Amino acid sequence: MTASSGLPRALRPFAHQQYRLLCTGLVLAMFADGIWTVGVVWQVIAMGGGPGQLSLVTAVAAIGMVASTLLGGVLADRMSQRTILIALEAVKLIAVGGVGVLAMTGSIQLWNLVLVSMIGGVTTGIYYPTYSAIVPSLVPRDELMAANGIEGVLRPTVFQAAGPALAGGLIAISSPGLAIVGSAVASALSAGFYVLMGPTPVRHERRAGTKLVRGAVTDIAEGFAHMWRTPWLLATLLYALILVLMVMGPIEVLVPFAIKDRLGGDAGDHAIVLAAFGFGAGLGAIVLASMPMPRRYLSVMFAIWGLCSVPLVAIGLATELWVFVVAAFVLGMAFDGPMVLWGTLLQRRVPPHMLGRISSLDFFVSIALMPVSMVIAAPVSELIGLTATFVIAGLVPVPLAAIAFFAFRLRDDEIANPLRDAPSVEELVSVGSDKEVPGTVLDEIGEVVDDR
């Protein structure tokens, strides 16, 4: 029996010590980011800053993410991913801890927050492709969906809920400065768990004798070339660009105004709607993490993502809070849930030596048009009305998903490239010498032996 055979499918990655350490580090890193997100807002306010100053601080973080994520993919494919994770948390410890001390001593200035916010954006941009690239080194292929599901559950519960809640408590006890210091402490603990992991298997090619800048440009170009000649990858990323453009602005910018104008609601009502979105995202991740990879994995992924925006229509027409809550729950489940399938698809179909770069392209696409969506949401709603904006945002992605799926012949692709879970050790042992083993199973056994 394997260590994970007695666990539910969604929890099997926890049977591996290296993954437990990685996941603990991930939780603490998310705590650090969640605490910082709230702490920096109230620190700007405590300094007498307004929306303009806060926008500057948050905007540079987004710029840092966009600017660094492709480089993060190159680093993940060239260096020890564990070393990168340790270095990122160490940088956050120094930068965030330093600005926290300045805040608590009353010596802080706005430019300090802007600089550290930029550093935080850069570390976030590098972290995602690095984490995605290291996971396949730590768990078997048939547990990758569960590992991605765990991340999908942790992100809304820790980063969007628990971290901000802890920040609010620290601010209430003392000041925003204490919350910022708490973020630095979480980063230090995260780095400690990554140190405890020990060396991890190498799944990428080490490049020697190549100049950093020229090599980085070449590596990024190779990632784009691979995306361009891989139909399932190109189709999904192009559709994701449109989906993010249509959905994120209405969710982040327009929902609060819809609650205020139609319901006479307040921040508490908005918090309930956001909580419903996060709970739906977590539940969607749990459900998919508890399942094996679907036989028609691209069909399932595009079907869910193609319909995920429809709840925005209900929000656009809603006049009661419960409708907002239910629609946000369904939207969160359908929007974030398929990320479990997508992350697993990347880890199983992208060549290991390119996984960091392709993961960085994925993250780059996810955030590239997010600021644009948020900027244009308000002017569009003023031009055509709040209801029309929500309805259009909810309906436009549906036919585009169908067009992308059929135009790129993704049904033929998934048939030609089945992703059945690898056979377990027990299944390999149970194969008797008097039985004929199908060729596909022999191929998978060879891949399992190579991986292990």
N, C-alpha and C positions, 0 to 999 in steps of 0.2 A: 504493500500500500504506500502511496506517496503521501507526503505531509499534508497536501491540500485536498486529498480525495474526500475527507470527511466534512469539509466545509461547504456551505452553500456556494454556488458558482460565483456570485457577486463578491464573495469574501476570500476566494482562493489565493489571490496574490499575497495576502497577509501571512501565508504559510512560509514565505521566503524572507529571511532576516534582512537581506540587503534591501528588499522592497519596503519592509516595515520602517527601516531607518530613512529611506528616501521619502516615504509618505509622511513620516513625522516631520521631517525637514520642510516638506511642502506645506503642511498645515501651519507650521510656525512662520514660514515666509508669507503665507496668505494673511495670517494674523498681523504681521508687521505691515503689510500693504493696507489692510483694512483699517488699522489704527491710524496710520499716517494719513489716509484719505480724509478722515474726519478731523484729526488733530490739526492738519495744515489749514483747513477751512476756518476753524475757530481761532487759530493763531492769527490769521489775516484779519479777522473781525476784531480780535482783541487789540490789534495794532491800529485800529481805526480805519482799516481798509474797506473798500466797497466792492461792488460787482466787477469794476474794471481791474482792480488789483487781483481779485480772486481769479478772474478769467486769465490774466497773465500767468499766474502760477500754474493753473491747470493746463493751459495751452502749451507751455513749454514741456510739460510731461508728455503730452501727446506727440509733440514734435520729436522728443527724444526716443519714444517708442518706434515711430515710423522710420527714423533715421538709423536706428541700431538693429532692427530685427533681421535684415538681410545679412549684416555682418555677424549677428549671432548664429545664423545658420552655418556660415563659413567656419566660425570658431568651433561649433559643435562637431563639424565633420573633420576638423584638423587636430583638435586637442582632446585631452581627457575631459569628458563631460563632468565628472565629479569635481575636478579641479576648478572648472568654470563656475559650478554652483557654489563652491566654497568661496571663491573670489568675489562673486556677486554679493553674497550676504555680508562678507567682510567690508566691502565698499559701502554698503548700506549702513552697516554698524557705525563706521567712521563718520560718514556724511550726515546721517540722520541723528546719530548721537550728538555730534558736534552742534548742530543747529538746535537740538533739544536743550542742551546746556545753555546755549546763548539765550534761548527763550526763557528759561527758568531764572536766569540772572538779570533779565531785562536788557540785554545787550543786543538783541536781535534786530536786524533790518530786513526790509522787504527783499533786497537782492540776495540775502542768504537763503530765503525760502525758494526764490526763483531758481537759484543754482542747484539746490538739493532736489527740487522737483524735477529739474532736467536730468540729474543723475539718476533719480528714481525711474524716470521714463526709459532711460538707456538700459538700466539693469533689467527692467521688465521686458523690454524688447529682446534682450539676449536670453533671458531665462526660459521663455516658452519653447523655442526650438531645442534648447539644450535638454530640458526635461523630457520633451517628446522623444528625443533621440536616445536617451539613456534607458528608458523603460523597457524596450525589447531586450536589453542586455540582462535584465534582472528577473523577468518572468517568462514562462513558456508561451508559445504563440497562442495556445488555446485559452490563455488567461489575459490576453491583451485587452479584450473588450471589458472584462471586469475591472482591470486597472484603469482604463479610461473612464469607466463609469464611476469609480471612486473619486477621481479628479472632478468629474462632472457634479458629483454630490457636494464635495468639499468647497468648490468655488462659491456657490451661492450661500452656503451655510456659514462658512468661515469668513471669506473675504467681504461678502455683502451684508452679513448679519452679525456674527459673533465679534469680529474685529471692530466694526463701528460701535457696537454696544459696549465693548470694553473701553473703547476710547471715550465714549460719553461718560462712563463711570469715572474714569481717571480725571476727566475735565471737571466733573462735578466735585470730586474730592479736592482737587488742587487747581490745575490750570491746563491749558493746551500744551504747555511745555512738558508737563509730566506725561501726557499721552504720547508726545513725540519721542521722549526718552523710552517709553514703554515699547514703541515700535522698534527702536534700536536694540533693545534687549531681546525681543522676539527674533530679530535677524541674527543676533549672536548665538542664540540657542539653535536656530536653524542651521547655521554653519557648523556648529558642534556635532549635530547628527550626521551631516554630510561627511565630516571628518571620520566619524565612527564607521561609516560604510566600508571603508577599505577599498582597494583597487577593484575596478569593474572590468568585465570582458571588453575587448576592443572590437567594434563592429564597423569601423571606418578605416580608410587608408591614411596612414601618416604621410604627410608631404614633406620632403626634405629638400633643402637647397633652392627653394622658391622665394623670391622677394615677397614681403607681406602684402604690399599694395597691389602689385601685379597679380599675385596669386589669389588675392581676395576677389579682384575684378573677374579673373578667369573662373573662379569657383561660382560666383554669382551668375555669370553668363551661362555656365553649364546647368545651373538650376533652372534658369528661365528656358533654356533649350529643351531640357527634359520635360518641363511642363508643357511646352508648345507642341511637342511630338507625342504627348500622352493624352488621348482624348478624354478619358474619364477624369483626369486631373484638371485639364483645361476647362472642360465643361462645368465642373463643380465650382472652380474658383471664379469663373466668369459669372455664373449665376449668383454666387455668394456676394460678389460686388454689388449686383443689383438689389439683392435681398437686404443687405446691410443699409444701402442707400435709402430704400423705401421704408424700412421698419424702425431703425434706431432713432431717427429724429422724432417721429411721432411718439415713440415710447418715452424718450428722455425729456423732450421739450413740451409736447402738446398735451400729454395726459394730465399733468398738474392743472393746466388751464381749463381743460374739459371738466375736471372734478370741481374746480372753483366756480366756473361759470354756470354749469348745469345743475350742480347739487348744492352749491353754496358750501362746499367742503373745505377742509383745511389740511394742514400738513399731516395730521393723524390719519385722515382718510387716504391721503396719498401713500403714506407708509404702509397701510394695509394692502393697497393694490400692489406696491412693489414687493411686499412680502409674499403675496400670492404668486407673483411672477417667479420669484426665487424658489418657492416651495414646488411649483410646477416643474421648474428646471431640474431640481434635485430628484423629484420623483421620476421624471422622464429618464434621467441617467440611471437610476436604480433599476427601472424596468428593463432597459436595454442591456444593462450590465449583467442582468440575471439570465439572459438568453444567449444561446450560441449565435454565431454569425449567420444571419439569414442567407438562404440559398440565393435569393434574388436581392443581394445587398444594395446594389445601386437603385433598383426599382423602389425598394422600401425607403431608402434615404431620400430620394427625390420626391416620392409621394408625400412623405411627412413634411419635408421642407417646402414643397410646392404649395401645401395647404396651410402652413404655419401662420401666414400673415392674415388669413381670413378673420380671426378674432378681432382684428383692428376695425372691421366693419361694425361689429357689435359695439365696440367702444365708441365709434363715431356716432352711433344712434342711441347710446345708453342715456337714460335719465335717472337711474337708480344705482346706488353703490354696488349692490350685489352683482349687477351685470358687469361692472368694471372688474370686480374681483374674479368672477368666473372666467371672463375673457382673458384676463392677465394670466391666470393659472394655466389655461389651455395654451396660450401663446408661449409661455415659458417652457412648458413641457414639450411642445412641438418645435420650438426654435432651438433650444439647447440640447434636448434629448438626443437627436441624431448626431451630435458631436461625438458621442461614444462610437458610433459606427464609423464616422469619418476619421477619427484619430486612429482607430484600429486598421482601417483601410490603408492609411498612409504607412503605418508601421509594418504592414504585411506585404504591400505591393511596391513600395518604393525601395530601390536598392539601398542596403544599409549604409553604404558610404556616402549617400546623398540625402539621407533622412533629415539631417539637421537643416540643410538648405531648403528642402521642400517644405519642411515644417515652418521655416521662417517665411517662405512665400505665402503659406496659408495664413500665418498670423498677420503678415503685411496686408494681405487682401482684407482680412477681418477688420483692420483698423484704418485702412487708407481712406475710405470714403465716409467713415463714421463722423469726423468733424464736419464734412460737407453736408451730410444729412441733417446734423443738428443746426447748422447755419441756415439752411434753406427752409427748414420746417416752418418756422414762424412766418417768414414772408409769404410762403405759399398759402398758409392757412388764412392770412389776412387778405390775400387776393381772391381765393375761391371759397373760403369759409372752412371752419373747423371740421364739420361733418364730411364735406366733400374730400378734404385732405385725407381723413382716416379711411374713407371708403376706397379712394384711389390707391392708397398705400396698401390696403388689404387685398385688393383684387388684381393689381398689375402683376405681382410675382407669379400668380397661378399659371397663366398661359406661358409665361417665360420659362418656367420649370419644365413644362411639357415640351416646348420647343427645344430647349437644351438637351433634354433626355433623348428625344428622337433624332434630332439633327446630328448628334454625336454618336448615335447608334449604341447607346449604353447598354441596352438589353443584350445585344450580341456580345458586347464586351464582357459582361458578367457571366454569360454562359460559357464563353471561351476561357475565362479565368476564375474558376470556382475557388472559394475560400473556405473549404471545410476545415474544422478544427483539427489540429494535429492529433494523431492517436496517442493515448496515454501510455505510460509504462506498462500498466496492467494489461492493456489491449495488445501491446507488443508481445508480452510474455505469454498471453493466452493463445497466440497463433500457433497451432500445432504443426509439426513437421509433415503430417499427412494431409495438410490442407493447402490448397493453392492460394497464394496471396495475390490480390489484384495488383496490377502494375502501378496504379495511382497510389495505393497504400505504400508500396515499396518506395516510391518517389518521396512520399511524405516522411517515411521512416528515415531515409537518407538525409532529408533536410533537418529532421529533429536531431540526428546524430551530429550533423555539422554544427547546428546551433549550440549544442551542449558540449 
